[in-house]
Amino acid sequence: MKPDFDKLFPTINTVEASGVIRKKPEDFQVTEISNIELSGEGEHLWLYVQKTNSNTDWVAKLLSNVCQVPRRQVGFAGLKDRHAITKQWFSIQLPKVTDIDKINSALPNEIQVIKANRHNRKIRVGQLDNNKFEILIRNINGDKNLIEDNIKRIKRNGVPNYFGPQRFGHDMGNISKAKDWFSGIYKPKSKNLKTLLLSTARSHIFNTIVANRIEDQTWNTAIDGDILQLDKSHSWFHMNDASQDEISKRLKEFDIHITAAMYGEDTIQSSGICADFESKIANGFPEYQKGFEKYRLKQDRRAIRICPIDFKYEWQEKNLLLNFQLLPGAYATGVMREIIHLS
């Protein structure tokens, strides 16, 4: 039986309401928010690109062909949704073609360069502040008041910071591929696929930890041995370094967030009850541990909740328009699942 994302990683949402997303590309719009000050000079041409129904990596390959450079000389901050209209920065090192009109004329209609500038550095993965989402959920079937209660709860508590279905591939197929690879049954054909399958394995364990903490009603409450992360930061500290009252207050204010393990070969960073809890879950995936050891993947941490920024909503008859921003690495589907059941 194929694994089911919604059954493996349940939501807190109990409202029996449904809606449809991505009926049209313009129903799902993502805009990269970045405050990088471009120098206006240098060997890197930065292009702000709008793409429709297009994969980010595919766009990068097209830009490398059009600008006549190897693919490795094209960078971007992060992958954006394919079935959507998205805007994001790409950088091209030492392009042989720099005329924006020529670049646009060589690209398909669904890809358009909006603006360009020069800079002395390549864009790095994760080099953005937020992603802004404008999402239309169509054909809402359910109680509007209950849906609005869910939105209020999200503003008050945030949402579980699950890795989204994209991370696990079509029909969650990357899970079986990762296990088969680590067991020696399957051999990935590219470095990118190997990286993806390693991420799948870590994400599977992380999501399972989050799901279990939701079940135990501790996803938003610290337990002994937790490691806490400062908001909008990768800095952590052990909960034992602060009082329980202080931690509860700072969690409520979104100043800090509880983290869960992103597993690797080395010793887990949490301690006490939290370490026992996380280790028990990770031990249920022995194939993954073999892979982490073989490919020398190191332990990391990730916040188990995310708080949408500037969250607004508007009813349009039977449709619901959502506007919010998320930090890099967070999934808009994680927010929408806590509001309504999607198709």
Summary of the structure (lengths in Angstrom):
residues: 343
radius of gyration: 21.2
end to end distance: 20.9
largest distance: 60.9
contacts: 1070
relative contact order: 0.18
helix: 36%
strand: 27%
